[in-house]
């Protein structure tokens, strides 16, 4: 694209007033009906049998904030649409990724890293109050241990006011250096048969010297460090990193990773799938941290016209580059687990069934560059997880 075309495109990509008007009340596209009964419990019913999500660890909470998260009787999660432009922007993002006519390989690959999207929902009593209807990724776990980690070098988007930028920086001045922030977590303690909870203030108190110990609390069940869950988490985060390395059409701000594993260890180990084995071995060769580049001035209102543009070529290029990456001397997570094991195939075993999903998309914007801030955060998070695993 020549410079004059680039300037013209950027002028057309200014935030438009239609973003603030919000979507209509009709349901959005989705892959099908919601899953079965979930895990939520609360003191009383709300909105046609919906109840506040009991195991929420971060974000806006129903009954406390103006918007919040509910659990539908069918087991799905209802996330109340935030005020414009954040709420409409997040709904547009989900609608774009899960559109029935979406053929973009990049977006199709992204689906596996998000909660499933089942359109929008509203109560007959309040038809104008819209909720995003999403998969509850915790529902299949007996004792779900949950952690919300904000990823990236900054938690404000390119369109934020100076006041908003300063506010976010004050909340956690180390965000740019560390690249991630623990927003909250709940961990099952096997001895007391109860959950220990840590809120956003705990995460903001973590500095470079304490971030490893602070993060390791999520994997300690009061008796042992769940290295099986750490290993499985690393593999999942590596797959998300691989997706980011292969795309340059979206940049994410103030978005999080949601970690979930079962506090009750499985008695029968789960073998890694062939895809997971391949991913772990390939990503062993990833080396270095990309420079952070803040070069975004586009609005999500243009996503529908841009999301087919060139992600395929960049994704294929990333795959080609994989063959040129050189090992950095670090052992892969799978190899670390295998050290000292004598049984054949032990290195390919992951005993924990873990979910790691991307959530919170109120600040996602089109881009023409890699999301260096998010990539930086993922790499630093992987580094800390691997250090915990080595101890």
Secondary structure, 3 states (H helix, E strand, C coil): CCHHHHHHHHHHCCCCCHHHHCCCCCCCCECCCCCCCCCCCCCCCECCCEEECCCCCCCCCECCECCCEEECCCCCEEEECCCCCHHHHHHHHHHHHCCCCCCCHHHHHHHHHECCEEEEEEECCEEEEEEEEECCCCCCCCCEEEEEEEECCCCCCCCCCHHHHHHHHHHCCCHHHHCEEEEEEEEEECCCCEEEEECHHHHHCCCCCCHHHHHHHHHECCCCECHHHHHHHHHHHHHHHHHHHCCCCEEECCEEEEEEEECCCCCCCEECCHHHHHHHHHHCCCCCCCCCCCCCCCCHHHHHHHCCCCHHHHHHHHHHHHCCCCCCCCCCHHHHHHCCCCCCCHHHEECCCEEEEEECCCCEEECCCCCHHHHHHHHHHHHHHHHHHHC
